[in-house]
Structure formats: structure tokens, C-alpha cells
Amino acid sequence: MLTSPHHVRYAAESRCDATGLKLAVALGDSGLSTQFFSGRLARPRRTALMLRGLMSIVQTRFHIPAAMLARILAAADPVVTVSSDRLRFEGFSGCCGVYVRVDLLPDSVRDAKFGRGTTNVDFNAPMLAALAKVRETDKISLNVDAGAVELKTESGAVVEKKVDLPVRWLRGLTEVQACQSRMNPVHEISGQEAWRFLRSMPRMKMNRRETFVVPSGRTLRLSQINAKESVRVGGLERLRVLEDLSSDAETLLIYTDTQTGASGWVLEFDDSRFSVVISPEVWRGFSGEGQVLQSLAAERSEDVLGHMRKELKWQSVIDEEDLHRQISKKVSDVTADQIRGALAILATQGLVGFDLHEGAWFHRELPFDFSSVEKHHPRLKDARKLLVEKCVRILSTSPSRSEVSVTSGGVDHRIRIAGEDAKCTCPWYAKHQLSRGPCKHILAAQLLLEEQADEC
């Protein structure tokens, strides 16, 4: 399994002393204060349950051969981001088909001091055992800095292990942000109704059966028919993590991406949120979707991107309108669409994530090397190769539509591009359309059209 060439180094070994359990984590941004966060948990048991839920996803394989399990678990490494008013813990299942995030909002902590920074932590078995023992009446404090995450509780010793992050995990984390940014809200029900609905779901695996979640009065039900306001769900067992948490939640919000069929599930509490995003099918990991390919291949203004990076200051919610105003002071004629496009590009570089509940991007800098992400997308590599080999020809172009011919494998494929819609005559497009991103022929056509536009 490929891993990122960037090596993560830990500040110290994990240890347990009289003050509590201390976990070593990867170094954050050395340009910032080493203290990212300190405070007491207002709802210790709830927070512990959410973090255990996150790790249950990270340590689960929903569609991975058993022989690969040990290597996958060795790379289960969640990310924690501290912004000006909240903490976010992000993780991915071993198969890259489930993304999970815990958002601790201001009211979830007491006597809190918020700094800024991103780091990665490894919650191993002793840490999970410590979280399992947390009671609501316990006095639990949490400290996050550039070298360690400290959860003060009565637990035994734990030793942290350094791991390399798989490239597949990196790709999945960037892909899921693109998917979330297109999602629209479909259903909202109370926490109690959510608990009843989740408890009523079949316990057996239903991977081979297409299932939809549809409204039924004030609650939801499962259906085999794709009706209005339905949300497609492949692998109901992937939602099981929501069941125990939902009984204490205020609402359950459900989102869907009509392009891919992926869905987002957000449990909202009075002081925190627990989010899960699942791929359309159990066997489809986000790492293979290709939704970021157009962003990676798109024409980009390095001037705009440079100024955008300077405006990123660990905002928990990025205000696109305000960002547009700030960039407009430095780059003339920059449009709102260019700002949105630049944010999508920054997401491919691990610099921003997307919050479904807020409907906005947030700043975090993943502590890994994303410079090699593009080279691990074979479709984009093949598209650039087709350009170099002069296999792409523009047949006609107008403000509303362009037609391009791409010769590949001895076959001439015809591509039609009209705005954001694109079609190709190749077998790959016939099978997937744009649900798994564009084919290499569409990418090659778009690259050539952008080159031609730059020359005009």
C-alpha cells in the first residue's frame, strides 16, 4: 500500500503520570504558539462517546480484504484542528468509504483557551479504554499543543507509535471535501425520532440491495423505491455509529450529493456536532472518486491563490463574501466564482475542509505533504500525456458549447462540453458519466480548451 513520502515525527513518547494520560502527536505549525488549546470538558461522557464513535469508524474496514487489516489499522491516524472557537477531530475508515468528524463548539468546554493549529493524533487501545470509563460527573480536562494531546483522567500507561499516512487516505480526505461542498440538505428530524429510525434499521448487511431513506410523517423510513426527497444509502451498517449518540441529540440533518449519490449525516447537540459522510456504495471509497480532478486540472491564478493562502488564519467558518472583498483589494477583477474555484483548489492541498452544517469552508492545514497528490491521479496523468502526444483536437467551439476529438487506444472519442456539463463517447463515461469525476478524455479536452483561451 502506497504511503505518503512525508514522515511524521513525534515530539515525545506517550506516557501516563500522576496528572493524567498524555498522547504524543505530530508537530504542528512551528510558526504558531505551541499551545493550541486547554480547557475542561463540559459534557465529558458525551465527548468521550463521540471520540469513541470517531475511532470506531477509523478502525473499521467496511470493504477491505482481511489480509490488509493490520496495515490499515497501523495507519489509523485522526487529525485535530483548533480554531478560534472550536476543536475539530477528523477521521476516515480504513476503506476510505466513511468520513467522520467531531466538532466541539464553545459551550462544550469550560475555562477554555483557544489557540490555532492542526496536528494528528493516534488514539490506540489504552486511550479508547480511558474514554470508555469516563462518566458525566468526572472532571476531565483536555490540552492540545504542537507536541501532545493530553486528556486528564485515571488511566494506565500508553505508548504512541509513529505511522505513515497512506496516499489513499490523503486522496480520500481531499475528495470528500469536494463532495460535501455540493451537498444539499434533504431531511431534518428530532434526535428522538432519529434514534427510533436508526434502531429500526435491519441488522443484516444489505450491500447488494439498493436502499433509500424517505420521509414518513415526522420521521423516516427505508424504501426500495427512489422517490422524491429520497436519500440513497449503500451499506446501512455504516450508519450504526449514529445510533447510541442520537438519543441525546437535538436534531439529525441529512444531506445528499445528487452527482455521486453520497450522503452526509449530522447529529446536532446543544454544544457539539457529530458528522458522518458515506460513499454511495460500500465498495466505493472516496479516494477513487475523482471529484477533485477538475479542480486539479483547472486553470489557476497563482496570484489569487497566494493571497488566499495569506488570508487563511484558522477560521472555523470562512466567509466567502468577506474573503472576496479582501482579495479584491489586492487582485483587480477577481470574481466570486474565482474565489470559489480557488477554495476548491486549496481543498486539494489539504488547506481547507468543508462543514456541512455551516455550509462553508474552514481552514486547517493537514500535517502531511500534499505536493504529490496530483501524481497519484492516473486519469489526470493520462490526460496530460494525451496533450503532450498531440492526441487532442478542437473540432468546434463557441461561447455555449465546444466539441473536441481525443484519440486514445487507436479510437477517436468525441467530447462535448457545454458549461459545467461534459459528455464523452468512451466506455468509461458510458458506465459512470460524471458520478466518479470526468474521464481522461474530458480532462484532456478541458485542458486544451483552457490553453487555447489563454492564447487568445
Secondary structure, 3 states (H helix, E strand, C coil): CCECCCCCCECCCCEEECCEEEEECECCCCCCCCEEEEEEECCHHHHHHHHHHHHHHHCCCCCCCHHHHHHHHHCCCCEEEECCCCEEEEEECCCCCEEEEEEECHHHEEEEEECCEEEECCCCHHHHHHHHCCCCCCCCEEEEECCEEEEECCCCCCCCCCCCCEHHHHHHHHHHHHHHHCCEEEEEEEHHHHHHHHHHCCCCCCCCCCEEEEEECCEEEEECCCCCCCEEECCHHHHCCHHHHHCCCCEEEEEECCCCCCEEEEEECCCEEEEEEECCCCCCCHHHCCCCHHHHHCCCCHHHHHHHHHHCCCCCCCCHHHHHHHHHCCCCCCCHHHHHHHHHHHHHCCCEEEECCCCEEEECCCCCCCCCCHHHCHHHHHHHHHHHCCCEEEEEECCCCEEEEEEECCEEEEEEEECCEEEECCHHHHHHCCCCCCCHHHHHHHHHHHHHHHHC
